[in-house]
């Protein structure tokens, strides 16, 4: 049986029963988690999506400037979301680049705010060519802009809370792969080779569509992305989970799938139920370098939405994140 967005969020996107029962303590790395000495010296790019409140597009760069002032540095990756109503906006792209950030666009093939059952955006409709003109216009504008950007298309497809997920709107896993390849090929036909394609499922959970069933193949993917959150005890159904527990199983599945580089495209922690400042420090200074050496970028979801995910939800959390921003390890950049 599939898992709803609500049920998934209850469990923070982790491996569920096995994670809940494991005797490995949060933040403790076992023998298989030791990274090579060379990998430990690699730098990681920090990124952010920042919003003042849950709202509809368009998104404002003012919040990124405020975030930068808050944490002591401009993120190397500037993330925002666009639906299939919004066109490619060179002004947005230039605003990110002018701040020294690499644009990361989560490109959602639906109409924002219209719910799951959007018949006009079912995968079969995309395959039938109903949106070809829009896709081509978008690709042409991206080509004409000319600079590198990262495109996180149809993310979290392995869940059941998007109109492009298998099992929603009559979609199938095979259709998802076909849609991905179709959109990718249109970009190639239009010469929009400056787009870096990020295939980005949500952290594995019991009942999710297996990664391998919706992976388009190495030829159609440049980077892997994954998202997951620590909900702490903010709900009756949630518990405190370390970064390690949230991403442990997912990382292994991604590494087994392909040798592409990995980014955490969305993550954050609640305050309640544990020590958020310690969660941040352990994630960035212990768990990522020792257990997850293929992670080359981490994008924080800085918003008060569902929970207060912001890095400044407490003074101690802000201080912990500022130490990450100041660290030599986290001065990485995404390849242009």
N, C-alpha and C positions, 0 to 999 in steps of 0.2 A: 504494500500500500504506500502511496506517495505521502510526502510530508508537506504540510502547509508552511507558508512563510512564518506564521506565528509559532508553529511547533518547532520549526528549525531554529528560530531565534531563541526558543526556550533552552536549547542545548548548545547554543553558541557556535554551532557549526563544527563541533568536534566529532570524534569517532564514537560518541554515544556510550553504549553499554560498556564496551571494552575500556574506554577512557575513564568512565566513572568507577570502574572496578579495579583499575590498575593500581599497583602498590608503588609505582614510581611517583615520587613527590614532585610537585610543580617546581620547575627550575633545576631539577637534578638530571644530569645527563648520564646515560649509561655508556657502556664501552663502545657500542656501535655508533655513538654520536660524536666521536672525536674527529674533528676535521684535520686535514693536512696542514702542516705548518705554512705552506705556500698560500692556501686558501684563506688562512687567518689574517694574512696581510692585505687582502683585497679591500678596496673601499666600496662602500654601499651608498647609493643615492637616496636622499630623504625627499619625500614629497608630501603634499597636503591637498586635500579638498577642504575648503573652509566655507562655512555659511553661518549667517547670524541666526537664521531660523529656517524651518522647513517652508519652502516656498516654491513656486513654479518658476521655470526659466523666464527671462534670461538671468544668468548668474553674474555677479559683479566682482571685479578684481579688487575693489576696495577691501574686501575681507581678507584677501591674500596679503595685501600690504599690512593690514592690522596684525595678521598672524605672524608675519615676518618680524615686525617690531616686537611682538610679544615674546617670541622664542629666540631672537637674536640672530636671525639669518633668513634669507629668502630661500624657500624650498627649491631644490634642483629639479623637481617634478611638480608642475602645477596642473591639478586634476579638476575637471568639471564634467557635467553630464549634458547630453543633448539627445532629444528625441528625433523622430523622423518627420517632424514638422519644421524644425529649425534647419536652415541652410548652413553651408560651410561659411564661417565668418572670419575673414582675414583679420579683422580688427581684434577679435579675441586672440587669435594666434600671435599677432604682433605684440599684444599686451603681455602675453606670457614670455615671449622671447626677449622683449625689452627689459624684463625683470630678471633675466638670466635663467629662466626656467624652461624646461622641456614640456611642451604641451602633451597632456595625456587626456584624451577625450573618450569618455564612456558613451558609445553611440548606440542608443536603444531603439530597435525597430518597432516602435509603437507610438501612440499619442499619449504624452505624459498626462497622468491623472484620470485616464479613462478606464482603468481597471484591467482585469486579465482577459476577459472574453471580447477581444477586439477583432471581430471577424475579418475586417479589412487588412489586418496585419498578421493573419495566420500564415504559417510558413508556406502553405500551398499557394497562397496569393502572391507571396514574394517570388516563388518559383515560377508562377504563371506570367510574371512580368508586370504585375500591377504597379510596381514601384520602380521600374527600370529607369524611367525618366528622372525621377528624384535622385536615385543612386548615381546616375551618370553626371547629372549637374553637380552633385556634391564632389564626385571624383575629379571632374574637370576644374572646379574651383580649387580643390586641394593641390592639383598639379600646377595650376597657375600661381598659387602662393609660393610653391617651390621649396620650402624648407622642410626639414624632418619633423615629424610629429608621430606620437604613439596613439594607435587607434584600438581601444578596447571595445570591440564590437560584440553585441549580444551576450553580455556577461551573465554569470550565474545561471547558465542554461541548464545545469544539472539539477537545479531546484524546481519548484513547481509554482513560483510566484511571479513569473513573467509570461507575457503572451507568446514568447518564442520558445518556451520550454517544451520538451517532449511531454505528452500527456495533457497539455493545455491547448485549447483551440483546435483539437484534433491533430496536433502536431506529432510527428514521430522523430526518433533520433536520426534516422536516415535523411529525413527532410532537413533537419538542422545542418547536418554536414553538407548537404547539397546547397542550402542557402548560403552558408559561409563561403563555399567555393565559388558560387555564382557571384557574390558581392566582391570577393577578392579578385576574380577574373575581370570583372567590369573595371576595377581600379587599374589593373594591368593594361587592359585594352585602351584606357584613356590616358595612360602614361603617368598615373599617380603613384609612382614608385617611391615617393617620399613618405608614404604611410608605412609605419612599422606596426605589424599586426600582432595584437596581444590577445591570446585565447585565455579566457579568465573564468574558470568555474569557481563556485563557492567551496569552502572547506568541506571535505567529505563528511557525510552523515548517513546514518542508517536509512535506507529507502531512497537515497538519491540516485539519479541516473549515473551509472558508472562513467568515469572519465573517458575510458576507451570508446564508449558508444557514441560520444559526441565530439571526439577529437577529429578535426578535418584532415590531419596529416602534416608532416613536417614541411612539405612544399608550400603549405598555405598559412603557416604560422611562423612568426619571428621570435616572439617571447611568450612565456607562460605567465599568467597572473592568478592569484588566489585571494579570496577575502574571508575574513572571520573576525569575530568580536568576543570579548570577555564581558558577559552580562552580570558577573558577580551574583549577589543575592537580591538584585533589584526586582525580581519577579518570584512568585511562589515556586515556579518551576525551574529556576536557574541556580547555578552554583558557581563559585569562583573557579576560573580556569586560567592556567598560565598560557602564555604565548606558545610554549612547547606543546602543551596538550591540544590546543586548538589546531595547530598546523602539523603535528607529527605525522599522522597517517596520510594526510593530503600530500605532504612533501614527498614521502616515499612513493606514492602513486604517480606523482608528476615526474619524478626522477626516473622511474621505471618506464614511463611512457615515451620520453624523448630526452635528448640532451640539451634542449633549449634553456636559455637563462630564465630565471624566475624572478618575478616581483610580487610583493604583497601589495595588491592594488587598493585594498581597504582594510584597515584594522584600527582598533581603539579598545579602551577598557573603561568599565564603570568604576566608580569609587567604592561603592558599598559592597561589603563582603570580604574585603581584603585590603591590601596596601597597594594602591595604584602607582605610587611613586616607585615602590620596589618592583612592581610588575614591569614598568617601563625600563628600569635599570637592568633587570635580569634579562628581559627580552633582547635589548639592544647590545648589552655588553657581555652576556654569557650565552644565551640560547641561540641567537642568530649566528654568531661567529663559530660556535662549537658544534651545533647540531644542524644548521641549515646553510652550509657554505655556498650553495648555488643561488641563494637569494641575493640579488644585486640591487634591489630598490625596495623601499618600504614607504607606503603612502598612508599618512594618518588621516582619519576621518574626523575633522575638527568641527563638530556641530553638536548643538543641544537638540537632539532628535531621538525620541524614544528613551534615551538616556542622555546624560551630559557626558558626551564622549570627548569633550574638548580637553586639550592638554592643560588648560588652566582651571579645571574644575576644582582644584585645590592648589594652594601655594606650593606644597611639596611635590605635587605632580608636575607643575610647571617647572620647578627647579630641576627635577629629574630629566625632563625633556630638553631643557636648555643645555644640560650637560651632554646629551646625545648630540645636539646640534653643534656644539663646540668641539666634539671629539674628532680626531684626525680620521678615524675609521669611517665616519659618516660624511665625508667630503666628496663622495663619488658623484659622477655625472652619467647620464644615459648617453650611449653612443649616438652621435648625430649623423 
